Amino acid sequence: MDNEDILKKAQQEKNDEREEHIKVKAFHIGWVSVSVVMLFLIIFRIIFNEPTSDIIMILAAQSAAVSFYQYFNMRDKKGYLITGILSIVAVLLSAAALLSQNGVY
């Protein structure tokens, strides 16, 4: 294959590396932004003596999903597995606290 054939074949593929990179970066920026807002809300609620278990549960669920996805794609990194398990524990504890606060449990 010469260079023109390789270029034509690459252009026919629908996978654009630049677009994928931008998507990944956008999701990363979005995740960091949401995390900062959630941390602000947690601090704000603590100052005014309001429960924070619902926000912590959302943050922990997101962290668990990210950690397990990274672990399943990079099995040699056991830290992701540990983080995912700890995040699931945080979700369960937050759910129990939320149910307790609302008189269900």
N, C-alpha and C positions, 0 to 999 in steps of 0.2 A: 504494500500500500504506500502510496505517496502522500505527501502532506495535504494535498487538496482532498483526497478521499477521506483521510482522518478527520479533517475539518468538517466536511459534509456530514459524516457519520455523527460527529459530536453535536452538530447543529440540529440534527434530526431527533436526537434524544431530548425528551422533555425535562430531564433533570438538570437544573441550572444551579451550579455550586454557589454562585453569588446570592441567588435568591434563598437558598437553604441557609447560608451563613447569616443573612439578614433576619430570617425567621427565628433562628436560634438566638441571636442577639436580642431581638425584640422580646421574645419570651423571657429571656434572662432579665432584661430591664424591667419588664412587667412584674416578674416575680419579686425582684428587689423592691420595687415601688410599693407593691401590695404589702410586703412584709414590713416596710417602714411605717406605712399607715396603720397596720394592725398593732405594731409595737406602740405607736403613739396612742391609739385607742386603749390599749391595755394600761399604759401609764396614766392616762386621763381617768379611766374608770377606777384605778387603784386610789388616785388622789381623792375622788368623790365617793369612796367606799361602795362601789358597785361591783357586782360579780363579773369576772373576766373569763370564766370557763368556756363560754361559747366561742370567743375569739381565739383562745388558746387551742380549742379543738380544731378549728379551721386551719390554723397555722401548722399544727402537728400533723393533720391529715395531708396537707400539701407536702410537708417535709417527708412524710412516710412514702408518698407516691414517688417523689423525686429520688429518694434514696434507694427504694426497691428497683426502680427502673435502671438506675446507674449500676446497681449490683448485678442485675440480670444481664446487663451488657458488658460488664467488666467483673467477672467472677473472682478474679484474683484480689480485688480490693474488698477485704472483709469489713472495713470501716463503714461502708455503705450499708451492709447488712445489719450491723450493730445499730447504726443510726435509724434505720427503718424500724427495727424492733422497738427501740426506745420511743420512737414517735408513735407507734401503735399503742404502746403502754400509755403514753400521754393522752392519746385520743380517748382510750377507755376510761382513764381516770377523770378526764374532763367531762365525758358523758355522764359518768356517775355523779360528779359534782353538780352538773346541770340538772339532772333528774332530782337530786337531793334538794337543791335550791327551790325547785318548783313543787316539792311535796309529793313527787311520784314515787320516790325511792327512799 
